[in-house]
Amino acid sequence: ADLGGADLRDADLGGADLRDADLGGAYLGGAYLRGAKSLMRISSCDGYDVILVEWPDGPRIGAGCRWFTVDEARKHWGDPANATPRSSVEDGIRHCRLMLTAVAALLELAQAMGWKGIP
């Protein structure tokens, strides 16, 4: 399904199979996702929900308005210059570390659950 840019705020996606769904730019704040297949989420990581969606060519990471491959996410948050504007450089660095930790945790969970193509 092409859900790119969709406002899915408070949508009930429980049990939905989101494999291959294009969620690029979709807003999922408050969406009910328990039991959704091929999707995992860590809520409120430094103010963002970080979402991992299973795709045939590898997982995708969503956070806020960002939609990345795993490599793109690591590159983006690996560079503190790309941090969302924060009150200080230290806050930007902390933000990037938290986001990378969330990505790593989601990938670890996906691998433990048997997802294919986890880098």
C-alpha positions in Angstrom: 0.0 0.0 0.0 1.2 3.5 -0.7 0.7 5.3 2.7 3.4 7.9 2.0 2.5 11.2 3.6 -0.7 9.8 5.1 -2.0 11.2 8.4 -2.5 8.0 10.3 -2.8 9.8 13.7 -4.8 7.6 16.1 -5.4 5.0 13.3 -6.1 1.4 14.5 -3.5 -0.6 12.6 -3.5 -3.5 15.1 -2.9 -6.7 13.2 -2.3 -5.0 9.9 0.4 -6.6 7.6 2.5 -3.6 6.7 5.1 -5.5 4.7 6.0 -3.6 1.6 3.9 -0.6 2.7 5.3 2.8 1.7 5.1 4.7 5.0 7.5 7.5 3.8 6.4 10.7 5.4 3.4 9.1 7.1 2.5 10.5 10.5 1.9 7.6 12.9 1.7 9.6 16.2 -0.8 7.9 18.5 -1.5 5.1 16.0 -2.4 1.8 17.6 0.1 -0.7 16.2 0.0 -3.6 18.6 0.1 -6.9 16.6 0.9 -5.1 13.4 3.0 -7.4 11.2 6.4 -6.4 9.8 6.5 -3.3 11.9 8.1 -2.4 15.3 8.2 0.9 17.2 10.1 2.4 20.1 8.0 5.2 21.5 9.2 8.5 22.8 12.9 8.2 22.0 14.0 11.8 22.6 10.6 13.0 21.5 10.2 10.7 18.5 8.7 7.4 17.7 11.3 5.3 15.9 9.7 2.8 13.6 11.2 -0.2 11.8 9.3 -1.6 8.8 10.2 -4.9 7.0 10.7 -4.5 3.2 11.9 -7.2 0.8 15.2 -5.4 0.1 15.8 -4.6 3.8 14.2 -2.7 6.6 13.3 1.0 6.6 13.5 3.4 9.6 11.0 6.1 10.2 11.3 8.9 12.8 9.4 12.1 12.6 9.4 13.2 9.0 12.5 11.1 8.2 12.3 7.8 6.2 15.6 6.0 5.8 17.2 2.7 4.8 19.4 1.5 7.7 22.6 2.8 6.1 21.0 6.2 5.6 19.8 6.3 9.2 23.2 5.4 10.5 24.9 8.0 8.3 22.4 10.7 9.2 22.4 10.3 13.0 26.1 9.4 12.9 26.8 13.1 12.0 25.9 15.5 14.8 25.6 18.2 12.2 22.4 16.5 11.0 20.8 16.6 14.5 17.5 18.3 14.8 18.2 21.8 16.1 18.8 21.6 19.8 19.7 24.1 22.5 23.3 23.1 22.4 25.9 21.0 20.6 25.9 18.5 23.4 22.1 18.1 23.1 22.5 17.5 19.4 25.2 14.8 20.0 23.0 13.2 22.7 20.0 13.2 20.3 22.0 11.5 17.6 23.3 8.8 20.1 19.8 8.1 21.3 18.4 7.8 17.8 21.3 5.4 16.8 20.6 3.4 19.9 16.9 3.1 19.1 17.8 1.9 15.5 20.2 -0.7 16.9 17.7 -1.9 19.4 15.0 -2.3 16.7 17.4 -4.2 14.4 18.4 -6.5 17.3 14.7 -7.2 18.0 13.9 -7.8 14.3 16.8 -10.2 14.0 15.7 -12.1 17.1 12.2 -12.3 15.6 13.6 -13.9 12.4 13.3 -10.9 10.0 15.4 -11.4 6.9 18.0 -9.0 5.5 18.9 -7.3 8.8 22.3 -5.6 8.4 
